[in-house]
Amino acid sequence: MPRPKKCRRICALPRHSTFGPLEGPASGAVEMAVEEYEAIRLMDLLGCTQEACAAQMGVARSTVQQVYDTARKKLALALVEGRRLHITGGDYALCPRGEACPGRNCARRDCGGGRCGCRGCPRPEGPVEDGHSSQRVLK
């Protein structure tokens, strides 16, 4: 029996979930998981290292590397081949205070893991199934 997948912690859902060419019809579609989007956001936009990204997402560095590589390939397919990119689904835990997260220097980086010492760390509830994703809301 394979090991169960660990949910990746994300700060917030993307503001926009679909991207595509403005000129002419899209030549296909690419689906990117929310945790892949989060890896791109943390490393490419905020400049986090793989280690910092792994700590933020609550997974191993090797997992972040795999998620990031997959996300970059999907992003390249969408840009080079003119495909529509749709961000949806995945296995992630959503931080309820993520909208106010300052990003790279977030004091809540370890929330959910119980290592930050704030005594108010959210704990995951059970998964919510929507057919494509396994999302847990942290309290």
C-alpha positions in Angstrom: 0.0 0.0 0.0 1.5 3.4 -1.0 2.2 6.1 1.5 -0.6 8.6 1.8 0.0 12.0 0.1 0.8 14.8 2.5 -1.2 18.0 2.0 0.9 21.0 1.0 0.2 24.2 2.9 -0.7 27.2 0.8 -1.3 30.8 1.8 -4.2 31.6 -0.5 -6.0 30.4 -3.6 -5.0 32.2 -6.8 -6.9 35.4 -7.6 -7.3 34.2 -11.2 -7.5 30.6 -12.2 -7.5 30.6 -16.0 -5.0 32.1 -18.4 -4.7 31.8 -22.1 -3.9 33.4 -25.4 -5.7 36.7 -26.3 -5.2 36.2 -30.0 -7.1 33.3 -31.6 -8.3 30.1 -30.0 -6.2 28.2 -27.5 -4.6 25.0 -28.8 -5.5 22.8 -25.9 -5.4 23.2 -22.1 -3.0 22.5 -19.3 -4.2 21.9 -15.7 -1.9 23.1 -12.9 -2.5 22.1 -9.3 -2.8 24.7 -6.7 0.3 23.5 -4.9 2.2 23.8 -8.1 1.0 27.4 -8.4 2.2 28.0 -4.8 5.7 26.7 -5.5 6.0 29.0 -8.5 4.7 32.0 -6.4 7.1 31.3 -3.5 10.2 30.6 -5.5 9.9 32.7 -8.7 7.9 35.6 -7.4 9.1 35.9 -3.8 12.6 34.5 -4.3 12.4 31.8 -1.7 14.9 28.9 -1.8 13.7 25.4 -2.1 14.3 24.9 1.6 12.3 28.0 2.6 9.5 27.0 0.2 9.5 23.5 1.7 9.2 25.0 5.2 6.4 27.3 4.1 4.5 24.4 2.4 5.2 21.9 5.2 6.8 19.3 3.0 10.3 17.9 2.2 12.7 19.9 -0.1 12.7 17.0 -2.6 8.9 17.2 -2.8 9.1 20.9 -3.5 11.6 20.3 -6.2 9.3 17.7 -7.9 6.3 20.0 -7.6 8.2 23.0 -8.9 9.7 21.1 -11.9 6.2 19.9 -12.8 4.8 23.4 -12.5 7.5 24.9 -14.7 6.9 22.3 -17.4 3.2 23.0 -17.4 3.8 26.8 -17.5 6.2 26.3 -20.5 3.7 24.3 -22.4 1.0 26.9 -21.9 3.3 29.8 -23.0 5.2 28.1 -25.9 2.3 26.2 -27.4 -0.5 28.7 -26.8 -2.5 26.5 -24.5 -5.0 27.6 -21.9 -3.7 27.3 -18.3 -6.2 26.4 -15.7 -5.2 26.3 -12.0 -7.4 23.9 -10.0 -7.3 20.9 -7.7 -4.5 19.2 -5.9 -3.7 18.1 -2.4 -3.3 21.2 -0.2 -4.3 22.7 3.1 -5.4 26.3 3.0 -4.4 28.7 5.7 -7.5 30.8 6.8 -5.2 33.8 7.5 -3.3 33.4 4.3 -4.8 36.5 2.6 -2.9 38.7 5.1 0.3 36.8 4.8 3.3 39.0 4.0 4.9 36.2 2.0 8.6 35.4 2.4 9.1 36.7 5.9 5.8 35.3 7.2 5.8 34.8 11.0 3.2 32.0 10.5 5.6 30.0 8.3 5.4 27.0 10.5 1.7 27.2 11.4 0.2 23.8 11.1 3.5 22.2 12.0 3.4 23.4 15.6 7.0 24.7 15.6 6.5 28.5 15.6 5.6 28.7 19.3 2.6 31.1 18.8 0.2 28.7 20.6 -2.4 29.6 18.0 -1.2 27.4 15.2 -4.0 26.1 13.1 -4.6 22.4 13.0 -6.0 20.6 9.9 -9.5 19.4 9.9 -10.7 16.5 7.7 -10.3 16.6 3.9 -13.0 18.1 1.8 -13.5 16.3 -1.5 -14.5 18.1 -4.7 -13.7 15.4 -7.1 -10.3 16.9 -8.1 -8.7 18.0 -4.9 -8.1 17.1 -1.3 -8.3 20.4 0.5 -8.1 20.9 4.3 -8.9 24.1 6.0 -6.6 25.0 8.9 -8.1 26.4 12.0 
